[in-house]
Amino acid sequence: MASPGKKAFPLRLDPALYQALERMAATDFRSVNSQVEVLLREALARRGVKLEVAEPPRRGRPPKETNDDPHDE
């Protein structure tokens, strides 16, 4: 299952290409999925494609609301 905020889709690869990705991922201590994502990001960067960076989801308690209006006291 895809991580929250990630798009899942089927991908068919040549077995030799997948084996090369497995070796490369193991060398970098990554999963094959993460390795593919890294390679795609590198390829896009080389082509000058800027990615829209989504703000990561916040964890924990929401920030305390502060009342900055001195007239509300």
Backbone hydrogen bonds, N-H to C=O, Kabsch-Sander energy under -0.5 kcal/mol:
donor,donor_aa,acceptor,acceptor_aa,energy
6,K,3,S,-2.0
8,A,6,K,-0.5
13,L,11,L,-0.5
18,Y,14,D,-2.3
19,Q,15,P,-2.3
20,A,16,A,-1.9
21,L,17,L,-2.2
22,E,18,Y,-2.6
23,R,19,Q,-2.3
24,M,20,A,-2.4
25,A,21,L,-2.9
26,A,22,E,-2.5
27,T,23,R,-2.1
28,D,24,M,-1.7
29,F,26,A,-1.0
30,R,25,A,-2.8
35,Q,31,S,-2.4
36,V,32,V,-2.6
37,E,33,N,-2.0
38,V,34,S,-2.5
39,L,35,Q,-2.6
40,L,36,V,-2.5
41,R,37,E,-2.4
42,E,38,V,-2.5
43,A,39,L,-2.4
44,L,40,L,-2.4
45,A,41,R,-2.4
46,R,42,E,-2.3
47,R,43,A,-1.3
48,G,45,A,-1.5
49,V,44,L,-2.7
50,K,48,G,-0.5
53,V,51,L,-0.7
54,A,52,E,-0.7
68,D,66,T,-0.9
72,D,69,D,-1.5
73,E,70,P,-0.8
